[in-house]
């Protein structure tokens, strides 16, 4: 069994780690990512460990 790479998702606003981890086979579409540190929410897509920001919600 091969070990999969696991990566923390970082906040696109402040750059800190969020509470979410992704693996190589994780796919998310229009996922509302919340950062507990800066209290901002962003919509993201994830595929092949690449995070794409769709929209940043800045209050």
PQR file with spaces between the fields and no chain letter, atoms N, CA, C, O and H, PARSE charges and radii, in Angstrom:
ATOM       1  N    UNK     1       0.846   -1.179    0.000 -0.4000 1.5000
ATOM       2  CA   UNK     1       0.000    0.000    0.000 -0.0000 2.0000
ATOM       3  C    UNK     1       0.891    1.242    0.000  0.5500 1.7000
ATOM       4  O    UNK     1       1.786    1.371    0.835 -0.5500 1.4000
ATOM       5  N    UNK     2       0.646    2.133   -0.920 -0.4000 1.5000
ATOM       6  CA   UNK     2       1.428    3.348   -1.040 -0.0000 2.0000
ATOM       7  C    UNK     2       0.915    4.430   -0.105  0.5500 1.7000
ATOM       8  O    UNK     2      -0.286    4.555    0.134 -0.5500 1.4000
ATOM       9  H    UNK     2      -0.081    2.029   -1.598  0.4000 1.0000
ATOM      10  N    UNK     3       1.849    5.202    0.414 -0.4000 1.5000
ATOM      11  CA   UNK     3       1.468    6.291    1.310 -0.0000 2.0000
ATOM      12  C    UNK     3       1.040    7.496    0.480  0.5500 1.7000
ATOM      13  O    UNK     3       1.764    7.930   -0.416 -0.5500 1.4000
ATOM      14  H    UNK     3       2.825    5.100    0.220  0.4000 1.0000
ATOM      15  N    UNK     4      -0.130    8.029    0.779 -0.4000 1.5000
ATOM      16  CA   UNK     4      -0.640    9.176    0.049 -0.0000 2.0000
ATOM      17  C    UNK     4      -0.136   10.463    0.669  0.5500 1.7000
ATOM      18  O    UNK     4       0.049   10.558    1.882 -0.5500 1.4000
ATOM      19  H    UNK     4      -0.719    7.676    1.507  0.4000 1.0000
ATOM      20  N    UNK     5       0.082   11.447   -0.181 -0.4000 1.5000
ATOM      21  CA   UNK     5       0.501   12.754    0.309 -0.0000 2.0000
ATOM      22  C    UNK     5      -0.708   13.485    0.874  0.5500 1.7000
ATOM      23  O    UNK     5      -1.771   13.532    0.253 -0.5500 1.4000
ATOM      24  H    UNK     5      -0.068   11.369   -1.167  0.4000 1.0000
ATOM      25  N    UNK     6      -0.527   14.056    2.066 -0.4000 1.5000
ATOM      26  CA   UNK     6      -1.588   14.824    2.721 -0.0000 2.0000
ATOM      27  C    UNK     6      -1.073   16.227    2.942  0.5500 1.7000
ATOM      28  O    UNK     6       0.075   16.420    3.341 -0.5500 1.4000
ATOM      29  H    UNK     6       0.335   14.018    2.570  0.4000 1.0000
ATOM      30  N    UNK     7      -1.921   17.211    2.683 -0.4000 1.5000
ATOM      31  CA   UNK     7      -1.510   18.611    2.733 -0.0000 2.0000
ATOM      32  C    UNK     7      -2.581   19.439    3.440  0.5500 1.7000
ATOM      33  O    UNK     7      -3.774   19.201    3.255 -0.5500 1.4000
ATOM      34  H    UNK     7      -2.854   17.055    2.358  0.4000 1.0000
ATOM      35  N    UNK     8      -2.159   20.406    4.244 -0.4000 1.5000
ATOM      36  CA   UNK     8      -3.101   21.328    4.876 -0.0000 2.0000
ATOM      37  C    UNK     8      -3.541   22.367    3.856  0.5500 1.7000
ATOM      38  O    UNK     8      -2.739   22.821    3.040 -0.5500 1.4000
ATOM      39  H    UNK     8      -1.189   20.599    4.395  0.4000 1.0000
ATOM      40  N    UNK     9      -4.810   22.743    3.901 -0.4000 1.5000
ATOM      41  CA   UNK     9      -5.310   23.819    3.051 -0.0000 2.0000
ATOM      42  C    UNK     9      -5.055   25.130    3.778  0.5500 1.7000
ATOM      43  O    UNK     9      -5.414   25.281    4.946 -0.5500 1.4000
ATOM      44  H    UNK     9      -5.462   22.375    4.564  0.4000 1.0000
ATOM      45  N    UNK    10      -4.440   26.067    3.091 -0.4000 1.5000
ATOM      46  CA   UNK    10      -4.137   27.370    3.685 -0.0000 2.0000
ATOM      47  C    UNK    10      -5.174   28.399    3.258  0.5500 1.7000
ATOM      48  O    UNK    10      -5.721   28.328    2.157 -0.5500 1.4000
ATOM      49  H    UNK    10      -4.149   25.944    2.143  0.4000 1.0000
ATOM      50  N    UNK    11      -5.434   29.349    4.138 -0.4000 1.5000
ATOM      51  CA   UNK    11      -6.400   30.410    3.872 -0.0000 2.0000
ATOM      52  C    UNK    11      -5.857   31.317    2.773  0.5500 1.7000
ATOM      53  O    UNK    11      -4.709   31.754    2.851 -0.5500 1.4000
ATOM      54  H    UNK    11      -4.989   29.406    5.031  0.4000 1.0000
ATOM      55  N    UNK    12      -6.664   31.610    1.744 -0.4000 1.5000
ATOM      56  CA   UNK    12      -6.193   32.507    0.677 -0.0000 2.0000
ATOM      57  C    UNK    12      -6.110   33.967    1.119  0.5500 1.7000
ATOM      58  O    UNK    12      -5.474   34.770    0.436 -0.5500 1.4000
ATOM      59  H    UNK    12      -7.597   31.255    1.680  0.4000 1.0000
ATOM      60  N    UNK    13      -6.731   34.332    2.239 -0.4000 1.5000
ATOM      61  CA   UNK    13      -6.713   35.713    2.723 -0.0000 2.0000
ATOM      62  C    UNK    13      -5.485   35.967    3.597  0.5500 1.7000
ATOM      63  O    UNK    13      -4.725   36.899    3.334 -0.5500 1.4000
ATOM      64  H    UNK    13      -7.247   33.680    2.794  0.4000 1.0000
ATOM      65  N    UNK    14      -5.281   35.139    4.645 -0.4000 1.5000
ATOM      66  CA   UNK    14      -4.187   35.390    5.593 -0.0000 2.0000
ATOM      67  C    UNK    14      -3.025   34.413    5.457  0.5500 1.7000
ATOM      68  O    UNK    14      -1.949   34.674    5.995 -0.5500 1.4000
ATOM      69  H    UNK    14      -5.899   34.383    4.858  0.4000 1.0000
ATOM      70  N    UNK    15      -3.208   33.291    4.750 -0.4000 1.5000
ATOM      71  CA   UNK    15      -2.130   32.341    4.524 -0.0000 2.0000
ATOM      72  C    UNK    15      -1.909   31.327    5.636  0.5500 1.7000
ATOM      73  O    UNK    15      -0.992   30.512    5.529 -0.5500 1.4000
ATOM      74  H    UNK    15      -4.082   33.079    4.313  0.4000 1.0000
ATOM      75  N    UNK    16      -2.700   31.339    6.687 -0.4000 1.5000
ATOM      76  CA   UNK    16      -2.549   30.385    7.784 -0.0000 2.0000
ATOM      77  C    UNK    16      -3.263   29.072    7.471  0.5500 1.7000
ATOM      78  O    UNK    16      -4.145   29.015    6.614 -0.5500 1.4000
ATOM      79  H    UNK    16      -3.445   32.000    6.774  0.4000 1.0000
ATOM      80  N    UNK    17      -2.857   28.010    8.191 -0.4000 1.5000
ATOM      81  CA   UNK    17      -3.499   26.710    8.021 -0.0000 2.0000
ATOM      82  C    UNK    17      -4.940   26.777    8.500  0.5500 1.7000
ATOM      83  O    UNK    17      -5.244   27.416    9.507 -0.5500 1.4000
ATOM      84  H    UNK    17      -2.140   28.056    8.887  0.4000 1.0000
ATOM      85  N    UNK    18      -5.819   26.111    7.769 -0.4000 1.5000
ATOM      86  CA   UNK    18      -7.210   25.983    8.202 -0.0000 2.0000
ATOM      87  C    UNK    18      -7.350   24.632    8.891  0.5500 1.7000
ATOM      88  O    UNK    18      -6.347   23.963    9.139 -0.5500 1.4000
ATOM      89  H    UNK    18      -5.572   25.592    6.951  0.4000 1.0000
ATOM      90  N    UNK    19      -8.544   24.228    9.197 -0.4000 1.5000
ATOM      91  CA   UNK    19      -8.784   22.942    9.859 -0.0000 2.0000
ATOM      92  C    UNK    19      -8.968   21.810    8.858  0.5500 1.7000
ATOM      93  O    UNK    19      -9.374   20.710    9.234 -0.5500 1.4000
ATOM      94  H    UNK    19      -9.359   24.771    8.996  0.4000 1.0000
ATOM      95  N    UNK    20      -8.676   22.066    7.602 -0.4000 1.5000
ATOM      96  CA   UNK    20      -8.962   21.117    6.533 -0.0000 2.0000
ATOM      97  C    UNK    20      -7.670   20.557    5.943  0.5500 1.7000
ATOM      98  O    UNK    20      -6.740   21.301    5.634 -0.5500 1.4000
ATOM      99  H    UNK    20      -8.346   22.959    7.296  0.4000 1.0000
ATOM     100  N    UNK    21      -7.630   19.224    5.792 -0.4000 1.5000
ATOM     101  CA   UNK    21      -6.526   18.562    5.110 -0.0000 2.0000
ATOM     102  C    UNK    21      -7.065   17.910    3.845  0.5500 1.7000
ATOM     103  O    UNK    21      -8.208   17.455    3.808 -0.5500 1.4000
ATOM     104  H    UNK    21      -8.386   18.620    6.043  0.4000 1.0000
ATOM     105  N    UNK    22      -6.226   17.866    2.801 -0.4000 1.5000
ATOM     106  CA   UNK    22      -6.616   17.210    1.559 -0.0000 2.0000
ATOM     107  C    UNK    22      -5.583   16.150    1.212  0.5500 1.7000
ATOM     108  O    UNK    22      -4.416   16.252    1.590 -0.5500 1.4000
ATOM     109  H    UNK    22      -5.297   18.236    2.831  0.4000 1.0000
ATOM     110  N    UNK    23      -6.033   15.122    0.479 -0.4000 1.5000
ATOM     111  CA   UNK    23      -5.154   14.069   -0.009 -0.0000 2.0000
ATOM     112  C    UNK    23      -5.046   14.200   -1.523  0.5500 1.7000
ATOM     113  O    UNK    23      -5.724   15.029   -2.130 -0.5500 1.4000
ATOM     114  H    UNK    23      -6.981   15.039    0.171  0.4000 1.0000
ATOM     115  N    UNK    24      -4.196   13.382   -2.127 -0.4000 1.5000
ATOM     116  CA   UNK    24      -3.991   13.444   -3.568 -0.0000 2.0000
ATOM     117  C    UNK    24      -5.267   13.172   -4.354  0.5500 1.7000
ATOM     118  O    UNK    24      -5.456   13.716   -5.441 -0.5500 1.4000
ATOM     119  H    UNK    24      -3.645   12.708   -1.634  0.4000 1.0000
ATOM     120  N    UNK    25      -6.140   12.334   -3.810 -0.4000 1.5000
ATOM     121  CA   UNK    25      -7.366   11.969   -4.531 -0.0000 2.0000
ATOM     122  C    UNK    25      -8.581   12.806   -4.125  0.5500 1.7000
ATOM     123  O    UNK    25      -9.706   12.474   -4.498 -0.5500 1.4000
ATOM     124  H    UNK    25      -5.987   11.892   -2.927  0.4000 1.0000
ATOM     125  N    UNK    26      -8.372   13.886   -3.367 -0.4000 1.5000
ATOM     126  CA   UNK    26      -9.469   14.743   -2.926 -0.0000 2.0000
ATOM     127  C    UNK    26      -9.899   15.677   -4.057  0.5500 1.7000
ATOM     128  O    UNK    26      -9.069   16.304   -4.716 -0.5500 1.4000
ATOM     129  H    UNK    26      -7.458   14.156   -3.064  0.4000 1.0000
ATOM     130  N    UNK    27     -11.208   15.754   -4.264 -0.4000 1.5000
ATOM     131  CA   UNK    27     -11.768   16.705   -5.233 -0.0000 2.0000
ATOM     132  C    UNK    27     -12.906   17.454   -4.563  0.5500 1.7000
ATOM     133  O    UNK    27     -13.833   16.842   -4.031 -0.5500 1.4000
ATOM     134  H    UNK    27     -11.882   15.245   -3.729  0.4000 1.0000
ATOM     135  N    UNK    28     -12.836   18.774   -4.590 -0.4000 1.5000
ATOM     136  CA   UNK    28     -13.889   19.630   -4.043 -0.0000 2.0000
ATOM     137  C    UNK    28     -14.283   20.642   -5.101  0.5500 1.7000
ATOM     138  O    UNK    28     -13.436   21.118   -5.858 -0.5500 1.4000
ATOM     139  H    UNK    28     -12.084   19.270   -5.023  0.4000 1.0000
ATOM     140  N    UNK    29     -15.547   20.970   -5.158 -0.4000 1.5000
ATOM     141  CA   UNK    29     -16.037   21.966   -6.106 -0.0000 2.0000
ATOM     142  C    UNK    29     -16.973   22.903   -5.358  0.5500 1.7000
ATOM     143  O    UNK    29     -17.913   22.460   -4.697 -0.5500 1.4000
ATOM     144  H    UNK    29     -16.236   20.583   -4.543  0.4000 1.0000
ATOM     145  N    UNK    30     -16.710   24.207   -5.466 -0.4000 1.5000
ATOM     146  CA   UNK    30     -17.505   25.242   -4.788 -0.0000 2.0000
ATOM     147  C    UNK    30     -17.581   24.974   -3.281  0.5500 1.7000
ATOM     148  O    UNK    30     -18.661   25.026   -2.692 -0.5500 1.4000
ATOM     149  H    UNK    30     -15.947   24.568   -6.003  0.4000 1.0000
ATOM     150  N    UNK    31     -16.444   24.691   -2.669 -0.4000 1.5000
ATOM     151  CA   UNK    31     -16.379   24.382   -1.249 -0.0000 2.0000
ATOM     152  C    UNK    31     -16.196   25.663   -0.439  0.5500 1.7000
ATOM     153  O    UNK    31     -15.271   26.429   -0.711 -0.5500 1.4000
ATOM     154  H    UNK    31     -15.567   24.649   -3.147  0.4000 1.0000
ATOM     155  N    UNK    32     -17.060   25.915    0.556 -0.4000 1.5000
ATOM     156  CA   UNK    32     -16.914   27.109    1.395 -0.0000 2.0000
ATOM     157  C    UNK    32     -15.852   26.882    2.483  0.5500 1.7000
ATOM     158  O    UNK    32     -16.121   26.233    3.494 -0.5500 1.4000
ATOM     159  H    UNK    32     -17.811   25.293    0.776  0.4000 1.0000
ATOM     160  N    UNK    33     -14.668   27.413    2.269 -0.4000 1.5000
ATOM     161  CA   UNK    33     -13.552   27.264    3.204 -0.0000 2.0000
ATOM     162  C    UNK    33     -13.596   28.397    4.211  0.5500 1.7000
ATOM     163  O    UNK    33     -13.580   29.570    3.836 -0.5500 1.4000
ATOM     164  H    UNK    33     -14.449   27.940    1.448  0.4000 1.0000
ATOM     165  N    UNK    34     -13.654   28.045    5.504 -0.4000 1.5000
ATOM     166  CA   UNK    34     -13.698   29.044    6.580 -0.0000 2.0000
ATOM     167  C    UNK    34     -12.368   29.033    7.318  0.5500 1.7000
ATOM     168  O    UNK    34     -11.851   27.970    7.664 -0.5500 1.4000
ATOM     169  H    UNK    34     -13.667   27.093    5.809  0.4000 1.0000
ATOM     170  N    UNK    35     -11.814   30.220    7.558 -0.4000 1.5000
ATOM     171  CA   UNK    35     -10.572   30.355    8.312 -0.0000 2.0000
ATOM     172  C    UNK    35     -10.912   30.828    9.725  0.5500 1.7000
ATOM     173  O    UNK    35     -11.480   31.908    9.893 -0.5500 1.4000
ATOM     174  H    UNK    35     -12.233   31.083    7.277  0.4000 1.0000
ATOM     175  N    UNK    36     -10.568   30.030   10.747 -0.4000 1.5000
ATOM     176  CA   UNK    36     -10.894   30.425   12.114 -0.0000 2.0000
ATOM     177  C    UNK    36     -10.045   31.588   12.626  0.5500 1.7000
ATOM     178  O    UNK    36     -10.435   32.263   13.579 -0.5500 1.4000
ATOM     179  H    UNK    36     -10.107   29.154   10.611  0.4000 1.0000
ATOM     180  N    UNK    37      -8.901   31.826   12.010 -0.4000 1.5000
ATOM     181  CA   UNK    37      -8.032   32.900   12.487 -0.0000 2.0000
ATOM     182  C    UNK    37      -8.511   34.274   12.008  0.5500 1.7000
ATOM     183  O    UNK    37      -8.690   35.187   12.815 -0.5500 1.4000
ATOM     184  H    UNK    37      -8.585   31.278   11.236  0.4000 1.0000
ATOM     185  N    UNK    38      -8.720   34.421   10.687 -0.4000 1.5000
ATOM     186  CA   UNK    38      -9.143   35.735   10.165 -0.0000 2.0000
ATOM     187  C    UNK    38     -10.657   35.835   10.004  0.5500 1.7000
ATOM     188  O    UNK    38     -11.186   36.891    9.657 -0.5500 1.4000
ATOM     189  H    UNK    38      -8.575   33.680   10.031  0.4000 1.0000
ATOM     190  N    UNK    39     -11.347   34.727   10.261 -0.4000 1.5000
ATOM     191  CA   UNK    39     -12.815   34.670   10.213 -0.0000 2.0000
ATOM     192  C    UNK    39     -13.391   35.067    8.851  0.5500 1.7000
ATOM     193  O    UNK    39     -14.435   35.713    8.769 -0.5500 1.4000
ATOM     194  H    UNK    39     -10.918   33.869   10.543  0.4000 1.0000
ATOM     195  N    UNK    40     -12.700   34.674    7.799 -0.4000 1.5000
ATOM     196  CA   UNK    40     -13.155   34.938    6.437 -0.0000 2.0000
ATOM     197  C    UNK    40     -13.555   33.621    5.782  0.5500 1.7000
ATOM     198  O    UNK    40     -13.059   32.555    6.146 -0.5500 1.4000
ATOM     199  H    UNK    40     -11.852   34.149    7.866  0.4000 1.0000
ATOM     200  N    UNK    41     -14.452   33.710    4.820 -0.4000 1.5000
ATOM     201  CA   UNK    41     -14.887   32.533    4.086 -0.0000 2.0000
ATOM     202  C    UNK    41     -14.566   32.730    2.614  0.5500 1.7000
ATOM     203  O    UNK    41     -14.764   33.815    2.069 -0.5500 1.4000
ATOM     204  H    UNK    41     -14.855   34.576    4.524  0.4000 1.0000
ATOM     205  N    UNK    42     -14.071   31.682    1.972 -0.4000 1.5000
ATOM     206  CA   UNK    42     -13.729   31.722    0.549 -0.0000 2.0000
ATOM     207  C    UNK    42     -14.289   30.486   -0.127  0.5500 1.7000
ATOM     208  O    UNK    42     -14.369   29.421    0.485 -0.5500 1.4000
ATOM     209  H    UNK    42     -13.910   30.800    2.415  0.4000 1.0000
ATOM     210  N    UNK    43     -14.677   30.623   -1.383 -0.4000 1.5000
ATOM     211  CA   UNK    43     -15.112   29.477   -2.174 -0.0000 2.0000
ATOM     212  C    UNK    43     -13.897   28.947   -2.917  0.5500 1.7000
ATOM     213  O    UNK    43     -13.190   29.701   -3.585 -0.5500 1.4000
ATOM     214  H    UNK    43     -14.613   31.488   -1.880  0.4000 1.0000
ATOM     215  N    UNK    44     -13.654   27.625   -2.796 -0.4000 1.5000
ATOM     216  CA   UNK    44     -12.491   27.033   -3.449 -0.0000 2.0000
ATOM     217  C    UNK    44     -12.871   25.791   -4.236  0.5500 1.7000
ATOM     218  O    UNK    44     -13.908   25.173   -3.992 -0.5500 1.4000
ATOM     219  H    UNK    44     -14.229   27.012   -2.254  0.4000 1.0000
ATOM     220  N    UNK    45     -12.007   25.435   -5.192 -0.4000 1.5000
ATOM     221  CA   UNK    45     -12.043   24.152   -5.887 -0.0000 2.0000
ATOM     222  C    UNK    45     -10.718   23.467   -5.576  0.5500 1.7000
ATOM     223  O    UNK    45      -9.686   24.131   -5.481 -0.5500 1.4000
ATOM     224  H    UNK    45     -11.165   25.937   -5.390  0.4000 1.0000
ATOM     225  N    UNK    46     -10.737   22.139   -5.417 -0.4000 1.5000
ATOM     226  CA   UNK    46      -9.519   21.376   -5.169 -0.0000 2.0000
ATOM     227  C    UNK    46      -9.505   20.173   -6.094  0.5500 1.7000
ATOM     228  O    UNK    46     -10.489   19.440   -6.197 -0.5500 1.4000
ATOM     229  H    UNK    46     -11.575   21.599   -5.495  0.4000 1.0000
ATOM     230  N    UNK    47      -8.370   19.978   -6.768 -0.4000 1.5000
ATOM     231  CA   UNK    47      -8.164   18.786   -7.592 -0.0000 2.0000
ATOM     232  C    UNK    47      -6.661   18.557   -7.705  0.5500 1.7000
ATOM     233  O    UNK    47      -5.911   19.484   -8.011 -0.5500 1.4000
ATOM     234  H    UNK    47      -7.571   20.573   -6.684  0.4000 1.0000
ATOM     235  N    UNK    48      -6.219   17.322   -7.458 -0.4000 1.5000
ATOM     236  CA   UNK    48      -4.797   16.941   -7.528 -0.0000 2.0000
ATOM     237  C    UNK    48      -3.921   17.830   -6.650  0.5500 1.7000
ATOM     238  O    UNK    48      -2.862   18.279   -7.088 -0.5500 1.4000
ATOM     239  H    UNK    48      -6.828   16.569   -7.209  0.4000 1.0000
ATOM     240  N    UNK    49      -4.352   18.089   -5.414 -0.4000 1.5000
ATOM     241  CA   UNK    49      -3.641   18.913   -4.430 -0.0000 2.0000
ATOM     242  C    UNK    49      -3.482   20.371   -4.854  0.5500 1.7000
ATOM     243  O    UNK    49      -2.716   21.106   -4.231 -0.5500 1.4000
ATOM     244  H    UNK    49      -5.213   17.724   -5.058  0.4000 1.0000
ATOM     245  N    UNK    50      -4.180   20.802   -5.888 -0.4000 1.5000
ATOM     246  CA   UNK    50      -4.132   22.197   -6.333 -0.0000 2.0000
ATOM     247  C    UNK    50      -5.415   22.899   -5.876  0.5500 1.7000
ATOM     248  O    UNK    50      -6.523   22.459   -6.184 -0.5500 1.4000
ATOM     249  H    UNK    50      -4.802   20.205   -6.394  0.4000 1.0000
ATOM     250  N    UNK    51      -5.242   23.992   -5.142 -0.4000 1.5000
ATOM     251  CA   UNK    51      -6.374   24.757   -4.622 -0.0000 2.0000
ATOM     252  C    UNK    51      -6.563   25.986   -5.499  0.5500 1.7000
ATOM     253  O    UNK    51      -5.623   26.752   -5.712 -0.5500 1.4000
ATOM     254  H    UNK    51      -4.342   24.349   -4.893  0.4000 1.0000
ATOM     255  N    UNK    52      -7.788   26.178   -6.011 -0.4000 1.5000
ATOM     256  CA   UNK    52      -8.125   27.336   -6.831 -0.0000 2.0000
ATOM     257  C    UNK    52      -9.190   28.139   -6.098  0.5500 1.7000
ATOM     258  O    UNK    52     -10.222   27.598   -5.701 -0.5500 1.4000
ATOM     259  H    UNK    52      -8.551   25.556   -5.838  0.4000 1.0000
ATOM     260  N    UNK    53      -8.937   29.430   -5.920 -0.4000 1.5000
ATOM     261  CA   UNK    53      -9.885   30.308   -5.239 -0.0000 2.0000
ATOM     262  C    UNK    53     -10.886   30.825   -6.267  0.5500 1.7000
ATOM     263  O    UNK    53     -10.500   31.395   -7.287 -0.5500 1.4000
ATOM     264  H    UNK    53      -8.099   29.870   -6.243  0.4000 1.0000
ATOM     265  N    UNK    54     -12.174   30.623   -5.991 -0.4000 1.5000
ATOM     266  CA   UNK    54     -13.232   31.108   -6.875 -0.0000 2.0000
ATOM     267  C    UNK    54     -13.646   32.510   -6.470  0.5500 1.7000
ATOM     268  O    UNK    54     -13.739   33.416   -7.298 -0.5500 1.4000
ATOM     269  H    UNK    54     -12.488   30.160   -5.162  0.4000 1.0000
ATOM     270  N    UNK    55     -13.895   32.671   -5.155 -0.4000 1.5000
ATOM     271  CA   UNK    55     -14.381   33.964   -4.661 -0.0000 2.0000
ATOM     272  C    UNK    55     -13.973   34.132   -3.210  0.5500 1.7000
ATOM     273  O    UNK    55     -14.116   33.214   -2.402 -0.5500 1.4000
ATOM     274  H    UNK    55     -13.820   31.936   -4.483  0.4000 1.0000
ATOM     275  N    UNK    56     -13.463   35.312   -2.888 -0.4000 1.5000
ATOM     276  CA   UNK    56     -13.125   35.628   -1.505 -0.0000 2.0000
ATOM     277  C    UNK    56     -14.242   36.478   -0.909  0.5500 1.7000
ATOM     278  O    UNK    56     -14.689   37.456   -1.509 -0.5500 1.4000
ATOM     279  H    UNK    56     -13.346   36.057   -3.545  0.4000 1.0000
ATOM     280  N    UNK    57     -14.677   36.088    0.271 -0.4000 1.5000
ATOM     281  CA   UNK    57     -15.690   36.847    0.997 -0.0000 2.0000
ATOM     282  C    UNK    57     -14.965   37.663    2.063  0.5500 1.7000
ATOM     283  O    UNK    57     -14.593   37.119    3.102 -0.5500 1.4000
ATOM     284  H    UNK    57     -14.314   35.293    0.758  0.4000 1.0000
ATOM     285  N    UNK    58     -14.762   38.937    1.829 -0.4000 1.5000
ATOM     286  CA   UNK    58     -14.059   39.782    2.782 -0.0000 2.0000
ATOM     287  C    UNK    58     -15.064   40.698    3.452  0.5500 1.7000
ATOM     288  O    UNK    58     -15.762   41.469    2.795 -0.5500 1.4000
ATOM     289  H    UNK    58     -15.064   39.379    0.984  0.4000 1.0000
ATOM     290  N    UNK    59     -15.127   40.598    4.793 -0.4000 1.5000
ATOM     291  CA   UNK    59     -16.070   41.429    5.552 -0.0000 2.0000
ATOM     292  C    UNK    59     -15.424   42.708    5.996  0.5500 1.7000
ATOM     293  O    UNK    59     -16.067   43.531    6.647 -0.5500 1.4000
ATOM     294  H    UNK    59     -14.560   39.971    5.327  0.4000 1.0000
